[in-house]
Amino acid sequence: LGLLALLIGLGFTAGLWTSIYLAVLLLLAVRTMFNRAHRIVAESELS
């Protein structure tokens, strides 16, 4: 029973860290896209 609880706990923790990692990657990707779009708009306004 203890081993099962430990495995479930480890699986849950791993899933949590994976979710956090993916969320951070998604945020960075969105921010990069936003910055790129902003730069394109700024350049088109200049020209």
Phi and psi restraints in degrees (range 20) as a CNS / XPLOR table:
assign (resid 1 and name C) (resid 2 and name N)
       (resid 2 and name CA) (resid 2 and name C) 1.0 -62.8 20.0 2
assign (resid 2 and name N) (resid 2 and name CA)
       (resid 2 and name C) (resid 3 and name N) 1.0 -40.7 20.0 2
assign (resid 2 and name C) (resid 3 and name N)
       (resid 3 and name CA) (resid 3 and name C) 1.0 -65.4 20.0 2
assign (resid 3 and name N) (resid 3 and name CA)
       (resid 3 and name C) (resid 4 and name N) 1.0 -41.4 20.0 2
assign (resid 3 and name C) (resid 4 and name N)
       (resid 4 and name CA) (resid 4 and name C) 1.0 -62.6 20.0 2
assign (resid 4 and name N) (resid 4 and name CA)
       (resid 4 and name C) (resid 5 and name N) 1.0 -43.7 20.0 2
assign (resid 4 and name C) (resid 5 and name N)
       (resid 5 and name CA) (resid 5 and name C) 1.0 -62.4 20.0 2
assign (resid 5 and name N) (resid 5 and name CA)
       (resid 5 and name C) (resid 6 and name N) 1.0 -39.1 20.0 2
assign (resid 5 and name C) (resid 6 and name N)
       (resid 6 and name CA) (resid 6 and name C) 1.0 -64.6 20.0 2
assign (resid 6 and name N) (resid 6 and name CA)
       (resid 6 and name C) (resid 7 and name N) 1.0 -44.9 20.0 2
assign (resid 6 and name C) (resid 7 and name N)
       (resid 7 and name CA) (resid 7 and name C) 1.0 -63.1 20.0 2
assign (resid 7 and name N) (resid 7 and name CA)
       (resid 7 and name C) (resid 8 and name N) 1.0 -42.5 20.0 2
assign (resid 7 and name C) (resid 8 and name N)
       (resid 8 and name CA) (resid 8 and name C) 1.0 -63.7 20.0 2
assign (resid 8 and name N) (resid 8 and name CA)
       (resid 8 and name C) (resid 9 and name N) 1.0 -41.8 20.0 2
assign (resid 8 and name C) (resid 9 and name N)
       (resid 9 and name CA) (resid 9 and name C) 1.0 -62.5 20.0 2
assign (resid 9 and name N) (resid 9 and name CA)
       (resid 9 and name C) (resid 10 and name N) 1.0 -43.7 20.0 2
assign (resid 9 and name C) (resid 10 and name N)
       (resid 10 and name CA) (resid 10 and name C) 1.0 -64.7 20.0 2
assign (resid 10 and name N) (resid 10 and name CA)
       (resid 10 and name C) (resid 11 and name N) 1.0 -43.1 20.0 2
assign (resid 10 and name C) (resid 11 and name N)
       (resid 11 and name CA) (resid 11 and name C) 1.0 -61.7 20.0 2
assign (resid 11 and name N) (resid 11 and name CA)
       (resid 11 and name C) (resid 12 and name N) 1.0 -42.1 20.0 2
assign (resid 11 and name C) (resid 12 and name N)
       (resid 12 and name CA) (resid 12 and name C) 1.0 -65.4 20.0 2
assign (resid 12 and name N) (resid 12 and name CA)
       (resid 12 and name C) (resid 13 and name N) 1.0 -43.4 20.0 2
assign (resid 12 and name C) (resid 13 and name N)
       (resid 13 and name CA) (resid 13 and name C) 1.0 -64.1 20.0 2
assign (resid 13 and name N) (resid 13 and name CA)
       (resid 13 and name C) (resid 14 and name N) 1.0 -43.2 20.0 2
assign (resid 13 and name C) (resid 14 and name N)
       (resid 14 and name CA) (resid 14 and name C) 1.0 -62.2 20.0 2
assign (resid 14 and name N) (resid 14 and name CA)
       (resid 14 and name C) (resid 15 and name N) 1.0 -42.6 20.0 2
assign (resid 14 and name C) (resid 15 and name N)
       (resid 15 and name CA) (resid 15 and name C) 1.0 -63.1 20.0 2
assign (resid 15 and name N) (resid 15 and name CA)
       (resid 15 and name C) (resid 16 and name N) 1.0 -39.2 20.0 2
assign (resid 15 and name C) (resid 16 and name N)
       (resid 16 and name CA) (resid 16 and name C) 1.0 -64.2 20.0 2
assign (resid 16 and name N) (resid 16 and name CA)
       (resid 16 and name C) (resid 17 and name N) 1.0 -47.6 20.0 2
assign (resid 16 and name C) (resid 17 and name N)
       (resid 17 and name CA) (resid 17 and name C) 1.0 -63.9 20.0 2
assign (resid 17 and name N) (resid 17 and name CA)
       (resid 17 and name C) (resid 18 and name N) 1.0 -37.7 20.0 2
assign (resid 17 and name C) (resid 18 and name N)
       (resid 18 and name CA) (resid 18 and name C) 1.0 -63.4 20.0 2
assign (resid 18 and name N) (resid 18 and name CA)
       (resid 18 and name C) (resid 19 and name N) 1.0 -42.1 20.0 2
assign (resid 18 and name C) (resid 19 and name N)
       (resid 19 and name CA) (resid 19 and name C) 1.0 -62.9 20.0 2
assign (resid 19 and name N) (resid 19 and name CA)
       (resid 19 and name C) (resid 20 and name N) 1.0 -44.1 20.0 2
assign (resid 19 and name C) (resid 20 and name N)
       (resid 20 and name CA) (resid 20 and name C) 1.0 -62.1 20.0 2
assign (resid 20 and name N) (resid 20 and name CA)
       (resid 20 and name C) (resid 21 and name N) 1.0 -45.4 20.0 2
assign (resid 20 and name C) (resid 21 and name N)
       (resid 21 and name CA) (resid 21 and name C) 1.0 -60.5 20.0 2
assign (resid 21 and name N) (resid 21 and name CA)
       (resid 21 and name C) (resid 22 and name N) 1.0 -46.7 20.0 2
assign (resid 21 and name C) (resid 22 and name N)
       (resid 22 and name CA) (resid 22 and name C) 1.0 -65.0 20.0 2
assign (resid 22 and name N) (resid 22 and name CA)
       (resid 22 and name C) (resid 23 and name N) 1.0 -38.2 20.0 2
assign (resid 22 and name C) (resid 23 and name N)
       (resid 23 and name CA) (resid 23 and name C) 1.0 -63.6 20.0 2
assign (resid 23 and name N) (resid 23 and name CA)
       (resid 23 and name C) (resid 24 and name N) 1.0 -41.6 20.0 2
assign (resid 23 and name C) (resid 24 and name N)
       (resid 24 and name CA) (resid 24 and name C) 1.0 -64.8 20.0 2
assign (resid 24 and name N) (resid 24 and name CA)
       (resid 24 and name C) (resid 25 and name N) 1.0 -44.3 20.0 2
assign (resid 24 and name C) (resid 25 and name N)
       (resid 25 and name CA) (resid 25 and name C) 1.0 -60.5 20.0 2
assign (resid 25 and name N) (resid 25 and name CA)
       (resid 25 and name C) (resid 26 and name N) 1.0 -42.2 20.0 2
assign (resid 25 and name C) (resid 26 and name N)
       (resid 26 and name CA) (resid 26 and name C) 1.0 -63.4 20.0 2
assign (resid 26 and name N) (resid 26 and name CA)
       (resid 26 and name C) (resid 27 and name N) 1.0 -43.9 20.0 2
assign (resid 26 and name C) (resid 27 and name N)
       (resid 27 and name CA) (resid 27 and name C) 1.0 -61.1 20.0 2
assign (resid 27 and name N) (resid 27 and name CA)
       (resid 27 and name C) (resid 28 and name N) 1.0 -43.8 20.0 2
assign (resid 27 and name C) (resid 28 and name N)
       (resid 28 and name CA) (resid 28 and name C) 1.0 -64.3 20.0 2
assign (resid 28 and name N) (resid 28 and name CA)
       (resid 28 and name C) (resid 29 and name N) 1.0 -40.8 20.0 2
assign (resid 28 and name C) (resid 29 and name N)
       (resid 29 and name CA) (resid 29 and name C) 1.0 -64.0 20.0 2
assign (resid 29 and name N) (resid 29 and name CA)
       (resid 29 and name C) (resid 30 and name N) 1.0 -44.2 20.0 2
assign (resid 29 and name C) (resid 30 and name N)
       (resid 30 and name CA) (resid 30 and name C) 1.0 -64.0 20.0 2
assign (resid 30 and name N) (resid 30 and name CA)
       (resid 30 and name C) (resid 31 and name N) 1.0 -42.5 20.0 2
assign (resid 30 and name C) (resid 31 and name N)
       (resid 31 and name CA) (resid 31 and name C) 1.0 -64.0 20.0 2
assign (resid 31 and name N) (resid 31 and name CA)
       (resid 31 and name C) (resid 32 and name N) 1.0 -40.7 20.0 2
assign (resid 31 and name C) (resid 32 and name N)
       (resid 32 and name CA) (resid 32 and name C) 1.0 -63.4 20.0 2
assign (resid 32 and name N) (resid 32 and name CA)
       (resid 32 and name C) (resid 33 and name N) 1.0 -44.9 20.0 2
assign (resid 32 and name C) (resid 33 and name N)
       (resid 33 and name CA) (resid 33 and name C) 1.0 -62.4 20.0 2
assign (resid 33 and name N) (resid 33 and name CA)
       (resid 33 and name C) (resid 34 and name N) 1.0 -41.5 20.0 2
assign (resid 33 and name C) (resid 34 and name N)
       (resid 34 and name CA) (resid 34 and name C) 1.0 -63.4 20.0 2
assign (resid 34 and name N) (resid 34 and name CA)
       (resid 34 and name C) (resid 35 and name N) 1.0 -44.6 20.0 2
assign (resid 34 and name C) (resid 35 and name N)
       (resid 35 and name CA) (resid 35 and name C) 1.0 -62.9 20.0 2
assign (resid 35 and name N) (resid 35 and name CA)
       (resid 35 and name C) (resid 36 and name N) 1.0 -41.1 20.0 2
assign (resid 35 and name C) (resid 36 and name N)
       (resid 36 and name CA) (resid 36 and name C) 1.0 -65.0 20.0 2
assign (resid 36 and name N) (resid 36 and name CA)
       (resid 36 and name C) (resid 37 and name N) 1.0 -44.7 20.0 2
assign (resid 36 and name C) (resid 37 and name N)
       (resid 37 and name CA) (resid 37 and name C) 1.0 -63.2 20.0 2
assign (resid 37 and name N) (resid 37 and name CA)
       (resid 37 and name C) (resid 38 and name N) 1.0 -41.3 20.0 2
assign (resid 37 and name C) (resid 38 and name N)
       (resid 38 and name CA) (resid 38 and name C) 1.0 -62.6 20.0 2
assign (resid 38 and name N) (resid 38 and name CA)
       (resid 38 and name C) (resid 39 and name N) 1.0 -40.9 20.0 2
assign (resid 38 and name C) (resid 39 and name N)
       (resid 39 and name CA) (resid 39 and name C) 1.0 -66.1 20.0 2
assign (resid 39 and name N) (resid 39 and name CA)
       (resid 39 and name C) (resid 40 and name N) 1.0 -40.7 20.0 2
assign (resid 39 and name C) (resid 40 and name N)
       (resid 40 and name CA) (resid 40 and name C) 1.0 -63.4 20.0 2
assign (resid 40 and name N) (resid 40 and name CA)
       (resid 40 and name C) (resid 41 and name N) 1.0 -42.8 20.0 2
assign (resid 40 and name C) (resid 41 and name N)
       (resid 41 and name CA) (resid 41 and name C) 1.0 -63.8 20.0 2
assign (resid 41 and name N) (resid 41 and name CA)
       (resid 41 and name C) (resid 42 and name N) 1.0 -43.0 20.0 2
assign (resid 41 and name C) (resid 42 and name N)
       (resid 42 and name CA) (resid 42 and name C) 1.0 -62.9 20.0 2
assign (resid 42 and name N) (resid 42 and name CA)
       (resid 42 and name C) (resid 43 and name N) 1.0 -41.3 20.0 2
assign (resid 42 and name C) (resid 43 and name N)
       (resid 43 and name CA) (resid 43 and name C) 1.0 -68.6 20.0 2
assign (resid 43 and name N) (resid 43 and name CA)
       (resid 43 and name C) (resid 44 and name N) 1.0 -37.8 20.0 2
assign (resid 43 and name C) (resid 44 and name N)
       (resid 44 and name CA) (resid 44 and name C) 1.0 -69.9 20.0 2
assign (resid 44 and name N) (resid 44 and name CA)
       (resid 44 and name C) (resid 45 and name N) 1.0 -28.8 20.0 2
assign (resid 44 and name C) (resid 45 and name N)
       (resid 45 and name CA) (resid 45 and name C) 1.0 -72.8 20.0 2
assign (resid 45 and name N) (resid 45 and name CA)
       (resid 45 and name C) (resid 46 and name N) 1.0 -33.1 20.0 2
assign (resid 45 and name C) (resid 46 and name N)
       (resid 46 and name CA) (resid 46 and name C) 1.0 -69.6 20.0 2
assign (resid 46 and name N) (resid 46 and name CA)
       (resid 46 and name C) (resid 47 and name N) 1.0 -42.4 20.0 2
